[in-house]
Amino acid sequence: MTEPMARFTRADGDNVAYLSVEGDVDLANVDEFGERLTRLVDDAHSPAVLDLRLLAFFGSTALNAVIAAHQYADTRGVQLLIRPSPMVARVVHITGLDGSLNLGSHL
C-alpha cells in the first residue's frame, strides 16, 4: 500500500477557515487540491489561511491552483493568506507572484 502523496487537514478556528497541506501536490492530486481550496474559500468569511509549510513538492500545477484560488477568493471578498515553506516562497518569488499573493510566515 502506498502512502498518499498529500494530506489535507482542515482546522478552522474562530472566524478563520484553515487548510494545512503536507506532502506533494502534483498532477496526480492537483484536482483534489483545487477542490479543497475552493471549499476553503467558500467556508471563509475572511480570512482563509492556506498553510503550505509542510509541502515537500510544489510545482507549476500546484501554483496554478493557488493562483486560481486567490482569484476566486477575491471575487468572494475573502482574503487568502498563505503560509509558505521556504520552497514555496522561492517558487512564488521566482515567478514574480510574491507581490500578488498574500504570503507571510507570521500568520
C-alpha positions as CSV (number, residue, x, y, z in Angstrom):
1,M,0.0,0.0,0.0
2,T,1.4,3.4,-1.0
3,E,1.3,6.5,1.2
4,P,-1.0,9.3,-0.1
5,M,1.0,12.0,-1.8
6,A,-0.7,14.8,0.1
7,R,-2.5,15.1,3.3
8,F,-5.1,17.9,3.6
9,T,-6.2,18.9,7.1
10,R,-8.9,21.4,7.9
11,A,-8.6,23.1,11.3
12,D,-10.9,26.1,11.3
13,G,-10.8,28.5,14.2
14,D,-12.8,31.5,15.4
15,N,-13.7,33.3,12.2
16,V,-10.8,31.7,10.3
17,A,-11.0,28.9,7.7
18,Y,-7.7,27.0,7.8
19,L,-6.3,24.3,5.5
20,S,-2.9,22.7,6.0
21,V,-1.3,20.7,3.2
22,E,1.5,18.2,3.7
23,G,3.5,16.1,1.2
24,D,3.5,16.6,-2.6
25,V,1.0,18.4,-4.8
26,D,1.4,17.5,-8.5
27,L,-0.6,16.3,-11.5
28,A,-1.8,13.2,-9.5
29,N,-3.7,15.2,-6.9
30,V,-3.9,18.8,-8.1
31,D,-7.7,18.5,-8.8
32,E,-8.3,17.5,-5.2
33,F,-6.1,20.3,-4.0
34,G,-8.1,22.7,-6.1
35,E,-11.4,21.4,-4.8
36,R,-10.1,21.7,-1.2
37,L,-9.0,25.3,-1.9
38,T,-12.5,26.2,-3.3
39,R,-14.1,24.7,-0.2
40,L,-11.7,26.7,2.0
41,V,-12.7,29.9,0.3
42,D,-16.4,29.0,0.3
43,D,-16.3,28.3,4.0
44,A,-14.4,31.5,4.9
45,H,-15.9,34.8,5.8
46,S,-12.3,36.2,5.7
47,P,-9.6,35.4,6.2
48,A,-8.8,31.9,4.8
49,V,-5.4,30.5,5.7
50,L,-3.6,28.1,3.5
51,D,-0.6,26.5,5.3
52,L,1.9,25.1,2.9
53,R,4.9,24.9,5.3
54,L,4.9,21.1,5.2
55,L,4.9,20.6,1.5
56,A,7.7,18.5,0.0
57,F,6.9,19.3,-3.6
58,F,5.2,22.4,-5.1
59,G,5.3,22.7,-8.9
60,S,3.6,24.7,-11.5
61,T,0.3,22.7,-11.3
62,A,0.1,23.5,-7.5
63,L,1.0,27.1,-8.1
64,N,-1.7,27.4,-10.8
65,A,-4.3,26.0,-8.3
66,V,-3.2,28.6,-5.7
67,I,-3.5,31.4,-8.2
68,A,-7.0,30.3,-9.2
69,A,-8.0,30.1,-5.5
70,H,-6.6,33.6,-4.9
71,Q,-8.6,34.9,-7.8
72,Y,-11.7,33.1,-6.6
73,A,-11.2,34.5,-3.1
74,D,-11.0,38.0,-4.5
75,T,-14.4,37.6,-6.2
76,R,-15.9,36.4,-2.9
77,G,-14.4,39.2,-0.8
78,V,-12.1,36.7,1.1
79,Q,-8.5,37.4,1.9
80,L,-6.5,34.2,1.2
81,L,-3.4,34.2,3.4
82,I,-0.6,31.8,2.5
83,R,1.9,30.4,5.0
84,P,4.7,29.2,2.6
85,S,7.5,26.8,3.1
86,P,10.9,28.2,2.0
87,M,10.5,26.2,-1.2
88,V,7.0,27.6,-1.9
89,A,8.2,31.1,-1.2
90,R,11.1,30.6,-3.6
91,V,8.8,29.3,-6.4
92,V,6.4,32.2,-5.8
93,H,9.3,34.7,-5.8
94,I,10.9,33.3,-9.0
95,T,7.6,33.6,-10.8
96,G,7.2,37.2,-9.7
97,L,4.0,36.5,-7.9
98,D,5.2,37.4,-4.4
99,G,3.6,40.9,-4.9
100,S,0.3,39.4,-5.9
101,L,-0.2,36.6,-3.4
102,N,-0.6,37.2,0.3
103,L,2.5,35.4,1.7
104,G,3.6,35.5,5.3
105,S,5.2,33.4,8.0
106,H,3.7,35.5,10.7
107,L,0.1,34.2,10.1
